[in-house]
Amino acid sequence: MRFTIEQRHLTDSSGKPVISTSSVSFHVVDAESADEAVRLLIKRDNAELMGDIMKFPGFHAVATIKTSGGVFTLQVGPTSQSRVPV
């Protein structure tokens, strides 16, 4: 299944809030579940999961991660868009 992950930058590496229109990015991943999609992004970004992955009906999930660049919220949902080569 294909998922879109909205990644919203919450704080920078010093813990200060990030307020910018460019603080949101989108990623498309292929995974068996929303939970796995989050874990693939965590692995790719060498991130740390903060708390639990909250799962919702319809293959949706929300998680908070921490990287060397700061803290991010992830919102995951199914998508029908084709994957864009990187």
NORSUL-V497771 format. One record per residue. N is the residue number from 1. RES is the residue in one letter. OMEGA is omega in whole degrees, 0 to 359 (NA if undefined). NEAR is the number of other C-alpha atoms within 12 Angstrom. D_FIRST is the distance of its C-alpha to the first C-alpha in Angstrom with 2 decimals. Layout:
n=<N;N>
res=<RES;RES>
omega=<OMEGA;OMEGA>
near=<NEAR;NEAR>
d_first=<D_FIRST;D_FIRST>
This chain:
n=<1;2;3;4;5;6;7;8;9;10;11;12;13;14;15;16;17;18;19;20;21;22;23;24;25;26;27;28;29;30;31;32;33;34;35;36;37;38;39;40;41;42;43;44;45;46;47;48;49;50;51;52;53;54;55;56;57;58;59;60;61;62;63;64;65;66;67;68;69;70;71;72;73;74;75;76;77;78;79;80;81;82;83;84;85;86>
res=<M;R;F;T;I;E;Q;R;H;L;T;D;S;S;G;K;P;V;I;S;T;S;S;V;S;F;H;V;V;D;A;E;S;A;D;E;A;V;R;L;L;I;K;R;D;N;A;E;L;M;G;D;I;M;K;F;P;G;F;H;A;V;A;T;I;K;T;S;G;G;V;F;T;L;Q;V;G;P;T;S;Q;S;R;V;P;V>
omega=<181;181;170;178;173;181;182;181;182;180;176;185;178;179;179;180;177;180;182;177;179;182;179;175;182;180;176;179;173;181;179;183;177;178;180;178;177;182;176;178;177;180;182;184;182;186;178;177;179;181;183;170;180;182;180;179;177;177;177;178;176;178;175;181;177;175;176;180;179;182;183;170;177;172;187;176;180;180;176;180;176;181;179;179;180;NA>
near=<21;25;34;33;37;29;30;30;31;27;23;20;16;14;16;13;17;20;13;13;10;12;21;19;18;23;31;30;34;28;23;16;26;35;32;27;35;45;30;25;36;27;16;14;21;16;24;26;26;20;12;17;26;21;21;17;13;13;26;27;29;32;35;32;32;30;26;17;22;26;29;36;35;39;34;40;35;29;23;13;15;15;16;12;7;6>
d_first=<0.00;3.79;6.61;10.29;12.87;16.41;18.88;22.38;25.35;27.67;30.44;31.73;32.76;36.04;34.49;35.53;33.30;31.56;32.37;31.14;29.06;27.50;26.35;22.83;20.16;16.54;13.88;10.48;8.43;5.57;5.53;5.80;7.25;9.04;11.89;10.52;9.51;13.16;14.55;13.29;15.01;17.95;18.40;18.22;20.75;22.85;22.71;23.84;22.15;24.73;24.70;21.70;18.11;18.56;15.83;16.03;15.09;12.16;9.64;12.10;14.09;17.15;18.78;21.82;22.26;25.39;25.89;29.18;28.80;28.69;26.58;23.35;21.34;17.55;15.85;12.09;10.27;7.32;8.23;8.84;10.88;11.11;11.38;15.09;16.93;18.78>
